[in-house]
Amino acid sequence: MSDESTEYYTLICDEPSHEVVLIDCGTREMDVTRAVRKVTGLSLWHSRVLARQAPVTLLGGLSAHRAQSAAALLQSAGAEAKWGQEPERGASTAPSL
């Protein structure tokens, strides 16, 4: 019998992941659609579908700087968008009973 032991480590990132949420498309739908296309790299058609589905999370796993830049681009196109830290995986958003 071998006496092998297994060690487990938890990796901790220096910077948490951030996400960009499109809250509302606003009145300038085509401008916002183009902005969605620019930040996501999706086709114009898919970008339009996403813009119309607001509120929707467009991007995740970003640095704070990239998330802030993407949200600013969307806002300059007329959208209501926000960026923030992604919720931790496994974290429940439903209230506990």
C-alpha positions in Angstrom: 0.0 0.0 0.0 1.3 3.5 -0.8 0.9 6.3 1.6 -0.1 9.0 -0.8 -2.0 12.0 0.4 -3.9 14.5 -1.7 -3.7 18.2 -1.1 -6.4 20.7 -2.2 -5.9 24.4 -2.7 -8.3 27.2 -3.2 -7.1 29.8 -5.7 -7.9 33.4 -4.9 -7.8 36.0 -7.6 -6.4 39.4 -6.9 -9.2 41.0 -8.8 -12.8 39.7 -8.8 -14.7 39.3 -12.1 -17.1 42.0 -13.2 -20.1 42.0 -15.5 -22.0 44.4 -17.7 -25.8 44.5 -17.5 -27.9 46.3 -20.1 -30.9 47.5 -18.0 -32.8 49.4 -20.7 -32.3 50.0 -24.4 -33.8 53.5 -24.3 -35.2 55.4 -27.3 -32.0 55.0 -29.5 -32.4 51.3 -30.2 -30.2 51.2 -33.3 -27.4 53.1 -31.6 -27.6 50.8 -28.6 -27.7 47.7 -30.9 -24.5 48.9 -32.6 -22.9 49.4 -29.2 -24.0 46.0 -28.0 -22.4 44.6 -31.2 -19.2 46.4 -30.5 -18.8 45.3 -26.9 -19.9 41.7 -27.5 -18.6 40.9 -31.0 -22.0 39.4 -31.9 -23.8 39.8 -35.2 -26.1 42.8 -35.6 -29.1 40.6 -35.5 -28.0 38.9 -32.2 -27.1 42.3 -30.8 -30.6 43.6 -31.6 -32.2 40.6 -30.0 -30.1 41.1 -26.8 -30.9 44.9 -26.7 -34.6 44.1 -26.9 -34.4 41.6 -24.1 -33.2 44.1 -21.5 -32.5 43.7 -18.6 -29.9 41.2 -19.7 -26.3 40.5 -18.7 -24.2 41.1 -21.8 -20.7 40.3 -20.6 -19.1 38.6 -17.6 -15.6 37.7 -16.4 -14.2 41.1 -17.1 -11.7 43.3 -15.3 -13.1 46.4 -13.7 -11.6 48.6 -16.3 -13.0 46.6 -19.3 -16.5 46.4 -17.6 -16.5 50.1 -16.9 -15.5 50.9 -20.5 -18.2 48.7 -22.0 -20.9 50.2 -19.8 -19.7 53.7 -20.7 -19.9 52.8 -24.4 -23.5 51.6 -24.0 -24.5 54.6 -22.0 -23.0 57.0 -24.6 -25.3 55.2 -27.2 -28.3 56.0 -25.0 -28.7 52.8 -23.0 -29.1 52.4 -19.3 -26.3 50.1 -18.4 -24.4 49.2 -15.3 -21.3 47.3 -14.4 -20.3 45.6 -11.1 -18.8 42.7 -9.5 -20.2 39.3 -10.5 -22.0 37.5 -7.8 -20.0 34.6 -6.4 -20.7 31.2 -7.9 -23.1 29.2 -5.8 -24.3 32.3 -4.0 -28.1 32.3 -3.8 -30.0 35.3 -4.7 -33.3 34.0 -3.3 -34.1 35.0 0.3 -33.7 32.2 2.8 -36.8 31.0 4.6 
